[in-house]
Amino acid sequence: MQDDLAIIRKVIDEHESIRRHVKLVGDSISDQEALPGLERVRADWVPGRLGTLAEKEDKLQQAIGFLDEGLQNHFAYEEKVLAPLLGELFMRALVLDHQEIRKEIDAAKSIVTEAKLEGLSREELLNKESHIQQVIKNMCYLIEEHAYKEETILEMLQKVLDKKAKDTS
């Protein structure tokens, strides 16, 4: 039971850290700082400025890569340790969310990698940049929403396990 509580607390702590840092600007991008790094890079795009687009594209690709790697590790951990706690149906729902997020990350990677901004007219450039920003915004929303849903379930389980521990002591 203590192991279950420790697992729940670890996952909740990771989610709180991700949400707490989503809007912060920071220089380092680690597993749990991947989302804020991505948000910083996304916010750094100034529509229509071609001069630094190659650098910003590189930063965005790097941030998405770090995000992808960090979430792959996080998801693998959750899918391994949460299955006994959540049961088959909740675990399936969790995995479906993970798959949807992975799909959005892959889409974002493709869009950024395939973006050919040089040579576009100002209007085309603005449209392309807007599309990239929207894809990144949607991806971040999915990740944040997933963490919130998961945390709600885990907090409910934690409450039951805490009560169970008190009742047996």
Secondary structure as the mmCIF struct_conf table of DSSP 4:
data_model
#
loop_
_struct_conf.conf_type_id
_struct_conf.id
_struct_conf.beg_label_comp_id
_struct_conf.beg_label_asym_id
_struct_conf.beg_label_seq_id
_struct_conf.end_label_comp_id
_struct_conf.end_label_asym_id
_struct_conf.end_label_seq_id
HELX_RH_AL_P HELX_RH_AL_P1 GLN A 2 HIS A 21
TURN_TY1_P TURN_TY1_P1 VAL A 22 LYS A 23
BEND BEND1 ASP A 27 ASP A 27
HELX_RH_3T_P HELX_RH_3T_P1 ASP A 31 GLU A 33
HELX_RH_AL_P HELX_RH_AL_P2 ALA A 34 ASP A 44
TURN_TY1_P TURN_TY1_P2 PRO A 47 GLY A 48
TURN_TY1_P TURN_TY1_P3 GLY A 51 THR A 52
HELX_RH_AL_P HELX_RH_AL_P3 LEU A 53 VAL A 81
BEND BEND2 LEU A 82 LEU A 82
HELX_RH_AL_P HELX_RH_AL_P4 ALA A 83 GLU A 114
TURN_TY1_P TURN_TY1_P4 GLU A 118 GLY A 119
HELX_RH_AL_P HELX_RH_AL_P5 ARG A 122 THR A 168
#
